[in-house]
Amino acid sequence: MQKKLICATVFSISSTFVHAQSSVTFYGLLDEGISYANHVTTANGPQSKVFYGSGVNGGDRWGIKGQEDLGGGWKAIFNLENGFNAATGGLGQGGALFGRQAFVGLSKDGIGAIAFGRQYVFSQTFVGNEFSVGGLSALGNYGFHPNDLDMFTSSRVNNAIKLSSVDFRGLRLGAMYAFSNQAGAFQGSLPTTQAANAGSSSAYSVGSHYANGPLSIGIAYTSLNFPSAAAPAYPVNIANVNTNGLRRINTFGVGAGYKLGSAYAFGNWTDTHLQPVSGAQSTAQSAELGVVYAVTPLLSATLDDAYTKLSGGFTGKWNQVSGALAYFLSKRTQVYVLAIYQNAWGNNRVNGVAVPVQAAIGSSSSFVATSAGSNNQFVTRLGLQVKF
């Protein structure tokens, strides 16, 4: 009886979808593999580590997205996307059920869309996804700039209203605002004395993307207030450089790509300002150049170099050289191998003592921290990714 009831319910829902000219898509991604890293922190000092890593070449996820035709070129749209760790079965994004994306909205043919909910900032969608080695290759979360302070990946905000235009002769535009839901937010500037983790975080982001033939360009600006108060909290450190106590992160990024035959060359530059509740501001600037080359229709090779400089209240430099090979067993399944070497130099004074800057490979979602005093790190990985 219970099986009949379930079947009847599914048939009824399916009939409704067809009648309303709607579509609902179920999709997902799984990425699993074995990684090696040296100079990893342990109780006995820096040691090498071989470990099982999940969600490096794209975070593990499953999602449901759909639309309903309302007539006159209007559609109702929605997307619910859950992030998890396939190695443990645990939820990602701080334990949120749909922590990757959760929004509903309306779209109009020839104009664009407005969406409401938890969504990506344009620093990721218009620059990070399109013009960085982490967004374009199997290097994934290991390939982004140190701890992703410039918001190239995993950069979502809650309570957001997002406007996105359609592609108009190669040009797309976007703007969004994320509410803090905190009383008094519109009564003036944020209080300089407020604790870094107090209240909830607000944000805004704008951007544009242009593509014409082999050339594409993206630009975006994102401002996030009280990143430590976001849910989950945004990263505010680079390796062992502790910038906790931030009042605001402002990041500007521009990227470009050019396709020439079987090769796609790309690059980006970002300027990120870290404004503390008290003390001197720090600025992180990153520059990156890379190429993805289709050796055969099934085999691609990637080579990339990225340089980051931190100046102001805190200082440091990081240079990262990355490479990857990916072999596609099908359109949805690939095996890959990657290797990354990062070198760091500089020091900061903490309680009157000079502390050398450490290397640390990876973005906020898969950080491979080094032991104290380790100014270089090597990471390699063999992985398998399946999309469905």
C-alpha positions in Angstrom: 0.0 0.0 0.0 2.8 2.4 0.9 4.6 1.7 -2.4 1.4 2.4 -4.3 1.0 5.7 -2.5 4.5 6.7 -3.3 4.2 5.8 -7.0 0.9 7.7 -7.2 2.5 10.8 -5.6 5.4 10.7 -7.9 3.1 10.3 -11.0 1.0 13.2 -9.8 4.0 15.5 -9.4 5.3 14.5 -12.8 2.0 15.1 -14.4 1.9 18.6 -12.8 5.4 19.3 -14.2 4.4 18.3 -17.7 1.1 20.3 -17.5 2.9 23.5 -16.4 5.7 23.0 -19.0 8.2 22.7 -16.2 11.5 20.9 -16.0 13.4 19.6 -13.0 17.0 18.3 -13.2 18.8 16.2 -10.6 22.6 16.5 -10.8 25.8 16.0 -8.9 29.6 15.5 -8.7 31.9 13.2 -6.8 35.7 13.7 -6.6 37.8 11.3 -4.6 41.5 10.6 -4.5 44.8 10.1 -2.7 47.0 13.1 -1.9 50.6 13.5 -0.7 51.9 16.6 1.1 55.2 17.3 2.8 56.0 19.6 5.8 52.6 19.0 7.3 52.0 20.0 11.0 52.2 17.1 13.5 52.8 16.8 17.2 56.4 15.8 16.3 57.1 18.7 13.9 56.9 18.7 10.1 56.3 15.4 8.5 55.1 14.0 5.1 51.5 12.9 4.9 49.6 10.5 2.5 45.9 11.0 2.9 42.5 10.4 1.3 41.1 13.6 0.0 37.5 14.3 -1.1 36.2 17.2 -3.2 39.5 18.7 -4.4 38.7 18.8 -8.2 35.3 20.3 -7.5 33.4 19.9 -4.2 31.2 16.8 -3.8 27.6 17.8 -4.3 24.1 16.9 -5.4 21.5 19.3 -6.4 18.0 19.9 -7.9 17.3 22.8 -10.3 14.2 23.6 -12.3 12.0 26.1 -14.0 8.3 26.7 -14.7 7.1 28.5 -17.9 4.8 31.3 -16.8 4.1 32.6 -20.3 5.1 35.7 -22.1 8.8 34.8 -21.8 8.7 34.6 -18.0 9.9 31.6 -16.0 10.0 30.8 -12.3 13.4 29.3 -11.4 15.0 27.6 -8.4 18.2 25.8 -7.4 18.9 23.7 -4.3 22.5 22.4 -4.0 23.9 20.4 -1.2 27.7 20.1 -0.4 29.1 17.1 1.4 32.2 15.0 2.0 32.0 11.6 0.3 34.8 10.3 2.4 32.8 10.7 5.6 29.3 11.4 4.5 29.3 14.6 6.5 27.7 17.9 5.3 29.9 20.7 4.0 29.6 24.5 4.3 29.3 24.4 8.0 26.7 21.7 8.1 24.1 23.6 6.0 21.7 21.3 4.2 21.9 23.3 1.0 25.0 25.2 1.7 26.3 25.5 -1.8 23.3 27.2 -3.3 19.7 27.8 -2.3 17.6 30.3 -4.3 14.4 31.0 -6.1 13.6 33.6 -8.7 12.2 34.8 -11.9 13.7 35.1 -15.4 12.6 36.9 -18.5 13.7 36.0 -22.0 15.9 38.7 -23.5 16.5 40.5 -20.2 17.8 38.3 -17.4 16.9 37.0 -14.0 16.4 38.1 -10.4 17.1 35.5 -7.7 16.7 35.4 -3.9 18.7 33.2 -1.4 22.2 31.9 -0.8 24.2 32.6 -4.0 27.7 33.0 -5.5 29.4 36.4 -5.7 30.5 37.6 -9.1 34.2 37.5 -8.1 33.8 33.7 -8.5 31.3 33.4 -11.3 32.8 36.0 -13.7 36.5 35.7 -12.8 37.5 32.7 -10.6 35.5 30.1 -12.6 36.6 31.5 -16.0 40.2 32.6 -15.7 42.0 30.8 -12.8 43.7 27.4 -12.8 41.5 26.2 -10.0 38.3 26.9 -12.0 39.6 25.6 -15.3 41.5 22.4 -14.5 41.8 19.4 -12.3 43.9 21.4 -9.8 40.6 22.6 -8.4 40.8 23.8 -4.7 44.5 23.1 -4.6 45.1 25.6 -7.4 43.5 28.8 -6.1 45.4 31.7 -4.5 46.5 31.1 -0.9 43.3 30.5 1.2 41.2 32.2 -1.5 41.0 35.6 0.1 40.1 37.0 -3.4 36.9 34.9 -3.4 37.6 32.8 -6.5 35.9 29.7 -5.1 33.4 28.6 -2.4 32.3 32.3 -2.2 28.7 32.4 -1.4 26.6 34.9 0.7 23.3 34.5 2.5 20.2 36.6 2.2 21.1 37.8 -1.3 19.2 39.5 -4.1 21.1 38.9 -7.3 20.4 40.4 -10.8 22.0 38.7 -13.8 21.5 39.8 -17.4 21.3 37.6 -20.5 24.1 37.4 -22.9 23.8 40.5 -25.1 26.3 40.3 -28.0 28.8 38.6 -25.8 28.3 40.9 -22.7 26.8 39.8 -19.4 26.3 42.1 -16.4 25.4 41.3 -12.8 24.8 43.0 -9.4 23.9 41.6 -6.0 23.3 42.7 -2.4 23.3 40.4 0.7 21.4 41.6 3.8 23.0 41.3 7.2 19.6 41.0 8.8 21.0 43.0 11.7 19.1 45.9 13.2 20.4 49.4 12.2 22.3 48.2 9.2 20.9 51.1 7.1 21.3 53.9 9.6 24.9 54.7 8.7 28.4 53.3 8.4 29.3 50.2 10.4 30.6 50.8 13.9 34.4 50.6 14.0 34.3 49.2 17.5 32.1 46.2 16.6 33.7 42.8 17.3 34.8 41.0 14.2 32.4 38.1 14.9 29.5 40.1 16.1 26.1 40.2 14.3 25.9 38.8 10.8 27.7 39.7 7.6 26.4 41.8 4.7 27.9 42.0 1.2 27.6 43.4 -2.3 29.1 42.3 -5.6 29.1 43.6 -9.1 30.7 42.3 -12.3 30.7 41.8 -16.1 31.8 39.2 -18.5 32.5 39.6 -22.2 33.2 36.9 -24.8 33.8 37.5 -28.5 35.4 34.7 -30.6 38.6 33.4 -29.0 38.8 36.3 -26.5 37.0 36.5 -23.2 37.3 39.0 -20.3 35.8 39.2 -16.8 35.8 41.8 -14.1 34.3 41.9 -10.6 34.3 43.7 -7.3 33.0 42.2 -4.0 32.8 43.8 -0.5 32.1 41.6 2.5 31.5 43.1 6.0 32.6 41.1 9.1 33.7 38.0 7.3 34.2 36.1 10.6 30.4 36.6 11.3 29.3 35.0 8.0 27.7 31.5 8.2 30.0 29.7 7.7 32.8 32.1 8.4 34.9 33.3 5.5 38.7 32.7 5.6 40.7 35.7 6.8 44.2 34.2 7.1 47.1 33.3 4.8 49.0 30.3 6.1 50.3 31.4 9.5 49.6 35.1 8.9 46.7 35.7 11.3 44.6 38.6 10.1 41.7 37.8 12.5 39.6 40.8 13.6 38.6 42.0 10.1 35.8 44.5 9.7 35.7 44.2 5.9 37.3 42.5 2.9 37.1 44.3 -0.4 38.4 42.5 -3.5 38.7 43.6 -7.1 39.6 41.1 -9.8 40.1 41.0 -13.6 40.8 38.0 -15.8 41.2 37.3 -19.5 41.5 34.2 -21.7 42.3 33.5 -25.3 41.8 30.3 -27.3 44.3 29.5 -30.0 43.8 26.1 -31.6 44.0 23.4 -28.9 45.4 25.8 -26.3 43.6 28.1 -24.0 45.8 30.8 -22.3 44.4 32.7 -19.3 45.4 35.0 -16.6 44.1 37.1 -13.7 45.0 39.9 -11.3 43.4 40.6 -8.0 43.7 43.4 -5.4 42.2 42.5 -2.0 42.1 44.9 1.0 41.8 43.4 4.5 40.4 46.1 6.8 40.7 45.2 10.5 38.5 46.4 13.4 41.6 48.0 14.7 45.2 48.3 13.5 46.7 48.8 10.0 45.1 47.6 6.8 46.8 44.8 4.8 46.6 44.4 1.0 47.0 41.1 -0.9 47.7 41.3 -4.6 47.8 38.2 -6.8 48.8 37.7 -10.4 48.5 34.4 -12.4 49.3 33.1 -15.8 48.4 29.6 -17.2 47.6 27.5 -20.1 45.3 24.5 -20.7 46.3 22.4 -23.7 44.2 19.6 -25.3 46.9 17.0 -26.1 44.2 14.8 -27.6 40.4 15.0 -27.5 40.6 12.9 -24.3 43.8 14.2 -22.6 44.4 17.7 -21.4 47.5 19.2 -19.8 47.7 22.3 -17.5 50.6 24.5 -16.4 50.3 27.6 -14.2 52.2 30.0 -12.1 50.6 32.3 -9.5 52.3 35.0 -7.3 50.8 36.6 -4.2 52.2 39.6 -2.2 50.8 40.8 1.1 51.8 44.3 2.3 50.7 46.8 4.9 49.9 45.7 8.4 51.1 42.2 7.5 53.6 41.2 4.9 54.6 38.1 3.0 55.1 36.6 -0.5 54.0 33.3 -2.0 54.8 31.8 -5.4 53.0 28.6 -6.6 53.8 26.5 -9.7 51.1 24.0 -10.7 50.6 21.3 -13.3 48.0 18.6 -14.0 47.1 15.9 -16.5 43.4 14.8 -16.9 42.2 11.9 -19.0 38.5 11.7 -19.8 37.1 8.2 -19.8 33.8 9.8 -20.9 32.2 13.2 -21.0 31.4 12.9 -17.3 34.3 10.9 -15.9 37.9 11.7 -15.6 41.1 10.5 -13.9 43.8 13.0 -13.2 47.1 13.6 -11.6 48.4 16.9 -10.3 51.5 18.4 -8.7 52.0 21.8 -6.9 55.0 23.4 -5.4 54.8 26.6 -3.3 57.5 28.8 -1.9 57.0 31.6 0.7 59.2 34.2 2.2 59.1 37.2 4.5 58.3 37.5 8.2 55.9 39.4 10.6 56.5 40.5 14.2 54.2 38.8 16.7 54.6 39.9 20.3 57.9 41.4 19.5 59.2 38.2 17.8 59.9 37.8 14.1 57.8 35.0 12.7 58.7 33.6 9.3 55.9 33.3 6.7 54.9 29.7 6.0 53.8 28.0 2.8 50.3 26.5 2.7 48.6 25.1 -0.4 44.9 25.2 -1.1 41.8 27.3 -0.7 39.6 27.5 2.3 37.8 24.3 1.5 40.9 22.1 1.3 43.8 23.8 3.1 47.0 21.8 3.5 48.7 23.6 6.4 52.5 23.4 6.9 54.4 23.1 10.2 56.0 26.2 11.8 59.0 27.4 9.9 58.2 25.6 6.7 58.6 28.1 3.9 57.9 25.6 1.0 55.5 22.8 0.3 54.9 20.1 -2.3 51.5 18.4 -2.9 50.6 15.8 -5.4 47.4 13.9 -6.0 45.8 11.0 -8.0 42.1 11.4 -8.3 38.8 10.4 -10.0 35.9 12.7 -10.7 32.4 11.6 -11.8 29.6 13.9 -12.8 26.0 12.9 -13.0 
